């Protein structure tokens, strides 16, 4: 199982970014809203395949829970045994609890930022994150309570959001398995996965895309942390027909323009494409020219301003 450490998560290092990632583990919707059959859900719970779901009759599920449920559902539909599902669960969750991955994560953040401070002065955000990590690590009461939300599965999902790469699970005929990440840039991997043997790929990234595209899930885009308020404001402006022109700069420095049609509406396909660009963090900056003369601009670093012309 390929381990992911905070120093490998190459996104902005700030307390706000850490809190945004933490929001992915907050309970926001019910079992029914997840789309998973309630009988199957409760059987998985009894079999201890849902370690991050709170005990009790009613459960508020997080986005991480949703992605894990979809992963289990895919394994079930492909005929994977309960033993294999349990083995994967143990590797991704239980093993993380046994070694106290939260403490390792905090120490890794502290070491990473401390090493960074030796190369250049830290930003205000980096200093704030460093002090918060040190305070939590030194708080005996907090550290005495097990945090099930920090595990190898959640780290894999966060890496997908940061690097915008496909991540998932690969399962072989003999029952062995591993996580994987597909990148556009060749990387040196200590133990590369041999995909020449028959295997099953379960891309977690596809579940994220489906969630973003699902109109019934749109109300949960901000509460799950997939979109922040500024990003969702773009969707609101489009839905309210208040956009004249939208300029999106993609991560690869490509410029994409969305113009209002003659009817005064934005093409629905453009809206769906934009939702994926926002949710998968494919953009560098966005500029909206609204029909009422306003201009809304922001970057992926969450800086935002409204300029009335």
GUPA-486353 format. One line per field, with one value per residue (C-alpha): residue in one letter; x, z, y; residue number from 0. Coordinates in steps of 0.5 Angstrom, whole numbers, padded with zeros to 4 digits, always signed. Layout:
// residues N
residuo	c(A:...)
c1	c(X:...)
c3	c(Z:...)
c2	c(Y:...)
num	c(NUM:...)
// end
This chain:
// residues 309
residuo	c(X:X:X:X:X:X:X:X:X:X:X:X:X:X:X:X:X:X:X:X:X:X:X:X:X:X:X:X:X:X:X:X:X:X:X:X:X:X:X:X:X:X:X:X:X:X:X:X:X:X:X:X:X:X:X:X:X:X:X:X:X:X:X:X:X:X:X:X:X:X:X:X:X:X:X:X:X:X:X:X:X:X:X:X:X:X:X:X:X:X:X:X:X:X:X:X:X:X:X:X:X:X:X:X:X:X:X:X:X:X:X:X:X:X:X:X:X:X:X:X:X:X:X:X:X:X:X:X:X:X:X:X:X:X:X:X:X:X:X:X:X:X:X:X:X:X:X:X:X:X:X:X:X:X:X:X:X:X:X:X:X:X:X:X:X:X:X:X:X:X:X:X:X:X:X:X:X:X:X:X:X:X:X:X:X:X:X:X:X:X:X:X:X:X:X:X:X:X:X:X:X:X:X:X:X:X:X:X:X:X:X:X:X:X:X:X:X:X:X:X:X:X:X:X:X:X:X:X:X:X:X:X:X:X:X:X:X:X:X:X:X:X:X:X:X:X:X:X:X:X:X:X:X:X:X:X:X:X:X:X:X:X:X:X:X:X:X:X:X:X:X:X:X:X:X:X:X:X:X:X:X:X:X:X:X:X:X:X:X:X:X:X:X:X:X:X:X:X:X:X:X:X:X:X:X:X:X:X:X)
c1	c(+0000:+0003:+0003:+0002:+0005:+0003:+0010:+0008:+0001:+0004:-0002:-0002:+0001:-0004:-0009:-0015:-0013:-0012:-0019:-0022:-0019:-0022:-0029:-0029:-0030:-0035:-0042:-0047:-0052:-0056:-0056:-0061:-0058:-0052:-0056:-0053:-0059:-0060:-0060:-0053:-0051:-0053:-0050:-0043:-0044:-0045:-0039:-0035:-0033:-0035:-0030:-0031:-0039:-0041:-0044:-0052:-0058:-0057:-0051:-0049:-0044:-0039:-0036:-0030:-0036:-0039:-0033:-0032:-0039:-0038:-0032:-0035:-0041:-0036:-0033:-0039:-0042:-0036:-0036:-0031:-0031:-0033:-0026:-0023:-0027:-0025:-0018:-0018:-0022:-0016:-0011:-0014:-0017:-0015:-0007:-0007:-0011:-0006:+0000:-0003:-0003:-0006:+0001:+0005:+0001:+0002:+0010:+0011:+0007:+0012:+0018:+0016:+0015:+0021:+0025:+0022:+0023:+0031:+0030:+0026:+0022:+0015:+0009:+0003:-0001:+0005:+0007:-0001:-0001:+0006:+0003:-0004:+0000:+0005:-0001:-0005:+0001:+0002:-0005:-0006:-0013:-0014:-0009:-0012:-0018:-0017:-0019:-0021:-0022:-0014:-0013:-0010:-0016:-0017:-0010:-0011:-0017:-0014:-0008:-0013:-0016:-0009:-0006:-0012:-0010:-0014:-0013:-0016:-0016:-0013:-0014:-0011:-0014:-0010:-0013:-0007:-0009:-0006:-0008:-0005:-0005:-0004:+0000:+0001:+0008:+0013:+0015:+0020:+0016:+0019:+0015:+0011:+0005:+0005:-0001:+0001:-0003:-0011:-0013:-0019:-0019:-0023:-0022:-0024:-0024:-0030:-0034:-0032:-0034:-0040:-0042:-0040:-0045:-0051:-0056:-0059:-0052:-0051:-0054:-0048:-0042:-0041:-0042:-0038:-0032:-0032:-0033:-0032:-0037:-0033:-0033:-0040:-0042:-0040:-0045:-0050:-0049:-0050:-0056:-0059:-0057:-0053:-0047:-0045:-0038:-0034:-0026:-0023:-0015:-0014:-0008:-0004:-0005:-0010:-0016:-0023:-0028:-0036:-0040:-0048:-0052:-0056:-0062:-0059:-0057:-0051:-0051:-0052:-0046:-0042:-0045:-0043:-0036:-0035:-0037:-0032:-0027:-0028:-0030:-0023:-0019:-0017:-0017:-0012:-0016:-0023:-0026:-0034:-0037:-0044:-0050:-0051:-0044:-0040:-0034:-0032:-0025:-0021:-0016:-0015:-0012:-0019:-0017:-0023:-0025:-0031:-0030:-0036:-0035)
c3	c(+0000:-0002:+0004:+0003:+0008:+0008:+0005:-0001:-0001:-0005:-0004:-0001:+0007:+0011:+0017:+0012:+0007:+0013:+0015:+0008:+0008:+0014:+0012:+0007:+0014:+0017:+0017:+0012:+0009:+0011:+0008:+0004:+0001:+0000:-0005:-0002:+0000:+0007:+0008:+0005:+0009:+0016:+0014:+0012:+0019:+0023:+0019:+0021:+0014:+0016:+0021:+0020:+0021:+0028:+0032:+0033:+0029:+0026:+0022:+0019:+0013:+0011:+0003:+0005:+0008:+0001:-0003:+0001:+0001:-0007:-0007:-0003:-0007:-0013:-0010:-0009:-0016:-0018:-0014:-0009:-0003:+0004:+0006:+0001:+0003:+0010:+0008:+0004:+0010:+0015:+0010:+0009:+0016:+0021:+0020:+0020:+0027:+0030:+0028:+0030:+0023:+0026:+0031:+0025:+0020:+0025:+0026:+0019:+0018:+0023:+0020:+0013:+0015:+0020:+0014:+0010:+0015:+0014:+0007:+0007:+0012:+0013:+0011:+0016:+0014:+0015:+0021:+0024:+0021:+0025:+0031:+0031:+0029:+0035:+0040:+0038:+0038:+0046:+0048:+0052:+0052:+0045:+0043:+0048:+0043:+0037:+0031:+0026:+0020:+0019:+0015:+0008:+0004:+0006:+0005:-0002:-0003:-0001:-0006:-0012:-0010:-0009:-0015:-0020:-0021:-0022:-0015:-0014:-0012:-0016:-0014:-0017:-0018:-0012:-0008:-0007:-0008:-0007:-0008:-0014:-0017:-0025:-0027:-0033:-0031:-0030:-0023:-0019:-0015:-0010:-0012:-0018:-0019:-0025:-0029:-0034:-0029:-0030:-0025:-0023:-0022:-0018:-0019:-0013:-0018:-0022:-0016:-0014:-0022:-0021:-0015:-0018:-0024:-0020:-0019:-0013:-0010:-0012:-0005:-0002:-0006:-0001:+0006:+0004:+0002:-0005:-0007:-0002:-0002:-0008:-0012:-0011:-0012:-0020:-0020:-0017:-0022:-0028:-0025:-0024:-0031:-0029:-0033:-0039:-0040:-0036:-0037:-0034:-0033:-0033:-0029:-0035:-0037:-0042:-0043:-0043:-0045:-0044:-0047:-0046:-0052:-0056:-0052:-0046:-0043:-0041:-0045:-0039:-0042:-0040:-0033:-0032:-0035:-0030:-0024:-0026:-0027:-0020:-0016:-0019:-0018:-0025:-0025:-0023:-0024:-0026:-0028:-0029:-0032:-0030:-0034:-0028:-0030:-0024:-0024:-0020:-0020:-0015:-0016:-0013:-0007:-0005:-0005:-0008:-0009:-0013:-0017:-0019:-0026)
c2	c(+0000:+0007:+0011:+0019:+0024:+0031:+0033:+0030:+0034:+0040:+0045:+0052:+0051:+0055:+0054:+0055:+0050:+0045:+0047:+0046:+0039:+0038:+0040:+0034:+0029:+0033:+0030:+0034:+0029:+0022:+0015:+0016:+0023:+0018:+0014:+0008:+0002:+0003:-0005:-0005:+0001:-0002:-0009:-0006:-0002:-0009:-0012:-0006:-0004:+0004:+0006:+0013:+0013:+0015:+0009:+0009:+0009:+0015:+0017:+0024:+0022:+0026:+0027:+0022:+0017:+0018:+0016:+0010:+0008:+0009:+0005:-0001:-0001:-0002:-0007:-0011:-0010:-0013:-0019:-0018:-0022:-0019:-0022:-0017:-0011:-0012:-0013:-0006:-0003:-0005:-0003:+0004:+0006:+0001:+0001:+0008:+0008:+0003:+0007:+0014:+0017:+0024:+0024:+0023:+0028:+0033:+0032:+0031:+0038:+0041:+0038:+0040:+0048:+0048:+0046:+0051:+0056:+0055:+0056:+0063:+0067:+0063:+0067:+0069:+0063:+0058:+0061:+0060:+0053:+0051:+0054:+0051:+0044:+0045:+0047:+0041:+0036:+0038:+0038:+0031:+0032:+0032:+0027:+0022:+0022:+0018:+0021:+0017:+0022:+0022:+0016:+0013:+0014:+0021:+0023:+0019:+0024:+0030:+0029:+0028:+0035:+0038:+0035:+0034:+0027:+0021:+0016:+0010:+0003:-0003:-0010:-0016:-0024:-0026:-0022:-0017:-0009:-0003:+0005:+0008:+0015:+0017:+0023:+0027:+0027:+0021:+0020:+0016:+0011:+0006:+0000:+0001:-0003:-0008:-0007:-0013:-0018:-0018:-0013:-0009:-0001:+0003:+0010:+0015:+0021:+0018:+0019:+0026:+0028:+0024:+0028:+0035:+0033:+0031:+0036:+0033:+0034:+0041:+0044:+0040:+0043:+0048:+0044:+0038:+0043:+0041:+0049:+0055:+0060:+0064:+0058:+0057:+0064:+0063:+0058:+0062:+0068:+0063:+0060:+0067:+0069:+0075:+0073:+0077:+0073:+0069:+0068:+0062:+0061:+0053:+0050:+0049:+0057:+0056:+0061:+0059:+0064:+0063:+0068:+0069:+0066:+0071:+0069:+0071:+0065:+0061:+0054:+0048:+0044:+0050:+0050:+0043:+0044:+0049:+0046:+0040:+0045:+0049:+0042:+0039:+0045:+0045:+0053:+0058:+0064:+0066:+0073:+0074:+0080:+0081:+0084:+0089:+0092:+0088:+0084:+0079:+0076:+0071:+0066:+0059:+0061:+0064:+0071:+0075:+0082:+0085:+0091:+0095:+0099)
num	c(0:1:2:3:4:5:6:7:8:9:10:11:12:13:14:15:16:17:18:19:20:21:22:23:24:25:26:27:28:29:30:31:32:33:34:35:36:37:38:39:40:41:42:43:44:45:46:47:48:49:50:51:52:53:54:55:56:57:58:59:60:61:62:63:64:65:66:67:68:69:70:71:72:73:74:75:76:77:78:79:80:81:82:83:84:85:86:87:88:89:90:91:92:93:94:95:96:97:98:99:100:101:102:103:104:105:106:107:108:109:110:111:112:113:114:115:116:117:118:119:120:121:122:123:124:125:126:127:128:129:130:131:132:133:134:135:136:137:138:139:140:141:142:143:144:145:146:147:148:149:150:151:152:153:154:155:156:157:158:159:160:161:162:163:164:165:166:167:168:169:170:171:172:173:174:175:176:177:178:179:180:181:182:183:184:185:186:187:188:189:190:191:192:193:194:195:196:197:198:199:200:201:202:203:204:205:206:207:208:209:210:211:212:213:214:215:216:217:218:219:220:221:222:223:224:225:226:227:228:229:230:231:232:233:234:235:236:237:238:239:240:241:242:243:244:245:246:247:248:249:250:251:252:253:254:255:256:257:258:259:260:261:262:263:264:265:266:267:268:269:270:271:272:273:274:275:276:277:278:279:280:281:282:283:284:285:286:287:288:289:290:291:292:293:294:295:296:297:298:299:300:301:302:303:304:305:306:307:308)
// end
